Amino acid sequence: MNANKVSRCVPMTHDEIQRSLDADWAKSDPEVERQFAGQWVVPFERRIVAHGIDLAKVLQEAERLTFLPQKRLVVCGVPLPDSWLADA
């Protein structure tokens, strides 16, 4: 690393923190896993606002319900229980 360059940490905004918390919740909640296995989900304020197997449709529905642009939404894939990803 160049000694003249200073690395700076930029604090997360409130929205970024909330999206991170929502993603953590959706990825670890047993009820979300049970109810939405094999689907894409969009968590928002600790609830799933849209879900399904067609990612584009899921994002469109979440955008319609939250009034947020798709780039500001969190999307999580919920693995099937027998998927090798379930333990990842």
Contacts in CASP RR format, 6 or more apart in sequence:
PFRMAT RR
TARGET T0000
AUTHOR 0000-0000-0000
METHOD contacts of the structure
MODEL  1
MNANKVSRCVPMTHDEIQRSLDADWAKSDPEVERQFAGQWVVPFERRIVA
HGIDLAKVLQEAERLTFLPQKRLVVCGVPLPDSWLADA
1 7 0 8 1.000
12 20 0 8 1.000
15 72 0 8 1.000
18 45 0 8 1.000
19 72 0 8 1.000
19 73 0 8 1.000
19 74 0 8 1.000
21 46 0 8 1.000
22 43 0 8 1.000
22 44 0 8 1.000
22 45 0 8 1.000
22 46 0 8 1.000
22 74 0 8 1.000
23 43 0 8 1.000
23 74 0 8 1.000
23 76 0 8 1.000
25 32 0 8 1.000
25 43 0 8 1.000
25 46 0 8 1.000
26 32 0 8 1.000
26 41 0 8 1.000
26 43 0 8 1.000
26 48 0 8 1.000
26 74 0 8 1.000
26 76 0 8 1.000
26 78 0 8 1.000
27 76 0 8 1.000
32 41 0 8 1.000
32 43 0 8 1.000
32 48 0 8 1.000
32 78 0 8 1.000
33 78 0 8 1.000
33 81 0 8 1.000
35 48 0 8 1.000
36 48 0 8 1.000
36 51 0 8 1.000
36 52 0 8 1.000
36 78 0 8 1.000
37 78 0 8 1.000
37 79 0 8 1.000
37 80 0 8 1.000
37 81 0 8 1.000
38 53 0 8 1.000
38 77 0 8 1.000
38 78 0 8 1.000
38 79 0 8 1.000
38 80 0 8 1.000
38 83 0 8 1.000
39 51 0 8 1.000
39 52 0 8 1.000
39 53 0 8 1.000
39 58 0 8 1.000
39 77 0 8 1.000
39 78 0 8 1.000
40 51 0 8 1.000
40 52 0 8 1.000
40 53 0 8 1.000
40 54 0 8 1.000
40 55 0 8 1.000
40 58 0 8 1.000
40 75 0 8 1.000
40 76 0 8 1.000
40 77 0 8 1.000
40 78 0 8 1.000
41 48 0 8 1.000
41 50 0 8 1.000
41 51 0 8 1.000
41 52 0 8 1.000
41 58 0 8 1.000
41 75 0 8 1.000
41 76 0 8 1.000
41 77 0 8 1.000
41 78 0 8 1.000
42 48 0 8 1.000
42 49 0 8 1.000
42 50 0 8 1.000
42 51 0 8 1.000
42 58 0 8 1.000
42 59 0 8 1.000
42 61 0 8 1.000
42 62 0 8 1.000
42 66 0 8 1.000
42 73 0 8 1.000
42 74 0 8 1.000
42 75 0 8 1.000
42 76 0 8 1.000
43 49 0 8 1.000
43 74 0 8 1.000
43 76 0 8 1.000
44 62 0 8 1.000
44 65 0 8 1.000
44 66 0 8 1.000
44 68 0 8 1.000
44 73 0 8 1.000
44 74 0 8 1.000
49 61 0 8 1.000
49 62 0 8 1.000
49 65 0 8 1.000
49 66 0 8 1.000
50 58 0 8 1.000
50 59 0 8 1.000
50 61 0 8 1.000
50 62 0 8 1.000
50 65 0 8 1.000
51 58 0 8 1.000
52 58 0 8 1.000
55 75 0 8 1.000
58 75 0 8 1.000
59 70 0 8 1.000
59 73 0 8 1.000
59 75 0 8 1.000
60 70 0 8 1.000
62 68 0 8 1.000
62 70 0 8 1.000
62 73 0 8 1.000
63 69 0 8 1.000
63 70 0 8 1.000
63 73 0 8 1.000
66 73 0 8 1.000
79 85 0 8 1.000
79 86 0 8 1.000
79 88 0 8 1.000
80 86 0 8 1.000
END
